[in-house]
Amino acid sequence: MCQIGLIVRIGQIQNYGRNEVKEKIKNILENNFKKSKILVNGDESKFVVEITSNEFLNKSTIERHKMIYALLNDFISSGEIHALTIKSKTFDE
């Protein structure tokens, strides 16, 4: 196999793993925030999570973030998530 082909294959394998983490994050959030709008973007170990949910009613920003961090703690502890940006709001915000 030529060196260029090897680089492409390795890149594809690495991207597959990243997309898998992204999908796992989205599935966890969707299973825990019913009737919500959830977007997950990012690559490598840096992700942006945007959640619109009425489960955030009467909760401060810190309380909202704690809810999300609790669900994703295993990914954070393992290093699969190194940086996480959270945007949380209710449907009325």
Number of C-alpha atoms within 10 A of each C-alpha: 5 6 8 8 10 11 11 11 12 11 11 12 11 13 14 12 14 18 15 12 19 24 14 14 19 16 13 13 21 16 10 13 18 12 12 17 15 17 16 17 14 15 15 16 16 15 20 16 19 16 23 19 19 17 17 19 13 10 13 11 14 8 12 19 16 13 14 18 15 10 14 18 13 12 16 16 10 9 11 18 20 13 14 15 14 17 14 18 20 16 14 8 9
